[in-house]
Amino acid sequence: MPDIRTIKTDFPLFRHHPDLVYFDSAATALKPQVVIDAEREYLEQYSANVGRGLYPLAETATEKFEAVREKVARFIGASKSTEIIFTGGTTASINLAALLLASQISEGDNIVTTTMEHHSNFLPWKELAKKCQAELRVLPITEEGALNMSALGRYVDARTRVVAFSAVSNVLGTINPVQEIIAAIKAITPDAIVLVDAAQAIGHMPLGVSLWDADLVAFSAHKMFGPTGVGILWGKAALLETLPPVAFGGGMVLDVYPPESSVGRACAAETTYKEIPYRFEAGTPNIGGVIGFGAALDYIGSIGIENIRAHEMALTEYAMKRLKETFGAAIAIVGPTEADKRGGIIAFSFAGIHPHDIAQLLGEKNICVRAGEHCAAPLHRRLGLAATTRISFSVYNSEEDIDTLIEALKKNTLLLNK
């Protein structure tokens, strides 16, 4: 992996804020110059719509846009690029999945999610269950912050139509054994559709959707150095081909007729929709964002996903050690105790000190952390915490950043406890 000082020069935000310590990559990763340049190049040099125009600028835009679909498929180990649906983000991807699967769920069926989910992988399923008069079941976690697999058979059964869970928890940092979990689900009910929220895994560690044997996988570009407003819903082609479109407009239809002919006779011809994935991509997409996402994938490739994982794991181990050595019993870190069982995410709390106070005081020292429920209210209720402070790592972080955090926490906790 390149030297951290070299990597930091790839990110222009540090030129504007040279003393910045950015520990909020789980919310959104910073953008390297190559991503900014790729998006700007589209806007300045070939800013045309995709999939429709026959003139050179439009053909260039379409070619570059579709090339990103191919890159995404290779990056996640998909069998074909037609399994890649562009959306507005992880939240949009999961909501799209819920809309697509509504036709598969009947009264008396059940949908299973888990206690550790982000709201975007909880609320769509809760609302879908309500709409379809199905039961929402919530798989619990263990005291160590792992999914309670010994309870799986009590939650998944023959009436389970959908199971949705995260590859990595955005609070606990827990890395779930996705392949093992899916195999266990399919052993109970082979026809269940399994969706994996990969937002906190993608770009941080190697993964393969085909190896997982998931049915659907959702993630965002902005978690992996790409622009905001771009997401992916990957699905097995065999599943996607059975699902009707749920959003309608330009770009997703081959032919359409009015309900009656021009002479008033009923017209029997049906609307003809495009093949996958285009039938699920109505309207004009975030073209510049998708092209910028392609540059982000290239950037990750230049560093190496295995190197990124090793770097973040080393930082996680160092940070947990320093936090425990410095604050002892005064600090409570949630989630697995071993760094190799968690992503580059650490959420913690101090007795008697609100996380919002910690985050604000750290922010005044140019240290960016997240405080609150992190869009995971059910999990925080399970933990018995109103909120936590969260730090999350990326390639531009170093042990020196962690040392700076520790010193600032020492000063701020002393101040708040006076």
Number of C-alpha atoms within 10 A of each C-alpha: 14 11 9 13 11 10 15 17 14 17 19 15 15 16 12 9 10 11 12 16 23 21 26 20 25 26 18 18 23 22 21 20 17 18 25 21 13 20 22 17 15 19 13 9 11 17 17 20 18 21 17 12 14 10 9 11 16 18 18 20 23 19 13 18 24 17 15 20 23 17 17 20 19 14 20 18 17 21 13 14 21 19 26 24 20 23 25 20 22 26 23 22 27 29 19 19 21 21 19 18 16 15 11 14 20 15 12 12 19 23 24 24 24 22 22 30 25 24 17 17 26 23 15 19 28 20 14 20 24 13 13 17 15 22 19 22 20 19 20 20 18 11 13 13 23 20 22 15 15 8 12 17 11 10 18 23 16 12 17 25 22 23 24 22 27 25 25 27 26 27 30 23 28 29 24 19 14 20 16 13 18 22 15 16 21 17 11 15 16 14 14 21 21 21 26 25 27 20 29 26 25 22 27 26 17 15 18 16 23 15 12 18 16 22 22 23 28 27 28 31 28 25 25 26 28 30 26 20 17 26 30 25 28 29 24 20 19 10 12 21 14 10 17 15 21 13 14 14 11 12 19 22 19 12 11 11 12 12 13 12 11 9 6 8 9 11 12 11 12 11 11 13 18 15 14 21 21 19 25 25 22 17 12 12 18 19 22 24 26 29 26 30 31 25 24 26 20 16 19 19 14 11 14 17 19 15 16 20 21 15 21 26 24 16 24 26 16 16 22 17 12 15 20 14 10 15 15 10 11 13 14 16 19 20 24 19 14 12 23 17 17 23 29 31 28 26 22 20 21 17 11 10 13 17 23 16 15 22 22 16 19 19 16 9 15 16 21 22 25 23 22 18 20 20 15 21 19 18 23 19 13 13 15 9 14 13 21 26 23 28 26 27 24 25 23 24 21 18 13 10 18 22 15 13 22 17 11 17 19 12 12 17 18 10 9 13 9 5
